[in-house]
Amino acid sequence: MTLTKSITVTARIDGRVLEELEVGNMAEAAIVANDMHDTWEPEYGTAVEVTIE
């Protein structure tokens, strides 16, 4: 049996979750986080908090 830890990337604004995705590795997490910034910041016109956990 192989145990894997999931990596979750979450975009939030004012504490409200805009988008949350599970990814397979940190490289993918970095790409997804960048895409979330590019997607949500122009739409809301302000900084979006993106976390990788």
Order of alpha helices (4+ residues) and beta strands (2+ residues): beta-beta-alpha-beta
